[in-house]
């Protein structure tokens, strides 16, 4: 299953290093949460992500339930992708994710 959306890169400041994410809209997350798949730790869902010309495999993680809308997920965006696509926090980005079936 393939999902396409626009999102904004944001930074989460951790103790030792910063992490960067894009929020998957709850409207799509509701569909993702209902897809049959092997359950993974922390509710993670394996995906293949595409931003610009960069494609990589990762997992999205549940963030919060939006009542009446669906489940928000967050997509971690690693440094190599941020550098390749010249991404900065606040940048609006077109994202494609495909669920990876195991």
N, C-alpha and C positions, 0 to 999 in steps of 0.2 A: 504494500500500500504506500502511495506517494502523497506527500503533503507539501504545499508551497505557501509561504507567507512572508510578510515584511515584519522586521523587528529591529530593535535598537540594541546595540552592544552596551552592556553595563558591567561594572567592576564590583566584585565582592572582596572586601579587604579581610584577609585571614591573618593569623598570627605571624606566619613565616613568609607568606607570599600572597600576591593577589591572584584571583581567579576571575575569568571573564566569561559572561554568559549572554545568551539571547533567550528571551522568554517565548515559548511556544504558546500562542493564544489558546485560551480555555475552550473556545469553540472547536478547535482542532483536537485539543487534548482529550475532550470527551470521547471523540471517535477513536483516538489512540488507546485510551484506557479500556475501551470495550473490545479491542481486537484480541482474538485468542492468540496466546503466545506462551512460551516458557517463562515463568516468573523468575526474576533476578533480584539480587539484594537491593534493598532500599527502594524497591518498586521501579528499578531502572528498566529502560526499554532500549535494546540495541538498534542503532540506526546507522545509515550511511548518509552523511550530510554533504551538501554542496553550497558553497558561497563563491560567487564569481567563477573562476576557473579552478578552484580548489575543491577536491573531494577527499573525504576521510571517514573512517569508521569510529564511532564513539557510542555513548549511551546518553539518553535524555533521562532526567530525574524529576519525579513529581515535586512540585513546589507547593501549590495550595489548591484547594477545591473552591471554585467560584459558584456559589449557589445558583441553581437554575441555568447555568451555562456549561460548566464542565471542569475538567482537571487541567490546571496549568502545569506545564513542564518547563524545565530549563535545559538549554543546550550549551554545554561547555565549549568554548572556542579557544583552542590551544594557540600558543605563541606562534608556531610556524604558520598557521592560517592567518592570524592577525597581521603578521609581517608580509606574507605573500599578497594579501588583499588590501594592505595599507588601512587597516581598521583601527579606529580610535573609539573610546567610550562615547556614546551618543550618536554614533554613525548609524543611519538607517540602512538596513541590509535586506536584500532579497535572499531568502533561505529556502532550500529544498531538502526535505528529509524523507528517506525511504526506510520503512521498517525492515529489519534484517531477520529473516526466519531462520531459526536454528534447526 
